[in-house]
Amino acid sequence: MILSIKTFKYFLILKTVNMKKSVITILALLCSYFNSDAQGKTTTAALQNAVTKLDRAKNAGEYEGLEKEFLGIAEQEKKNWLPYYYAAFCNAKIGFLKQDDGEGIEPFSNRGEDQAKRAKTLLDTLGQKKELSEVYTVLSMVYRTKVFINPMTYGRKYGKLSQEYRVKAQALNPQNPRAIYVKAWEMYKTPKLWGGNKELGRQLAEQSLGLLKDPETGVHPHWGKAESQELLNKNN
């Protein structure tokens, strides 16, 4: 079949238009990719920066500021468990620092519990056992802070939960120095009448420190050295 000049021009124009659309689509996809890649690098850098500051944090005010920072990163990295994990850890640390403040601890405990549970939902519970061990360690700490609110009222319930999650953390990763530190704290602080043992607590803190000689780097959990050393420095 012989095409008329008019028909030929039509197909030529149509082909040109389709080519332009393809080029525009490709360019749009490339822009989206590079923007996403740039955003990913930015949020990763933000997480690293926040973790670096966390390594140096000392007081409740610093931990409160960092909690907000980690939650901001969580909004950008919706599938990353670490920002929620670190936000929960910040609240756990605040609870330990304010353990004599009673009900003043409650909002931090509640937020920490929620954040740790959100971190857990972002993990593959079968394939990420070491990561889950880290989350359970922090959840154990968070439940311990709930005991601080009112030991007489909450001690039985949340003390038991704290211990259960610490045991789970160690079962998933027996060499997790942070879970070992939590057990060290538990042994050291629990009265002898209720199963505490200060000497065992010190031994566990030493074990935790030994495992932290070559800690993880970057954004992966690597805290615990200062906490274990602080326990060893106690004289009572």
VENUR-V643785 format. One line per field, one symbol per residue. ss: DSSP state (H for helix, E for strand, C for the rest). burial: # if it has 24 or more other ideal C-beta (glycine too) atoms within 12 Angstrom, else .. A space follows every 10 residues. Layout:
ss: ???
burial: ???
This chain:
ss: CCCCHHHHHH HHHHHHHHHH HHHHHHHHHH HHHHHHHHHH HHHHHHHHHH HHHHHHCCCH HHHHHHHHHH HHHHHHCCCC HHHHHHHHHH HHHHHHHCCC CHHHHHHHHH HHHHHHHHHH HCCCCCCCHH HHHHHHHHHH HHHHHHHHHC HHHHHHHHHH HHHHHHHHHH HHCCCCHHHH HHHHHHHHHC CHHHCCCHHH HHHHHHHHHH HCCCCCCCCC CCCCHHHHHH HHCCCC
burial: .......... .......... .......... .......... ..#..###.# #..##.#..# ..##.##.## #.##..#..# ########## #########. ....##.### ###.###### .##......# ########## #########. ...#...##. ###.###### .##..##### ########## .......#.. ##.######. ##......#. ########.# ##....
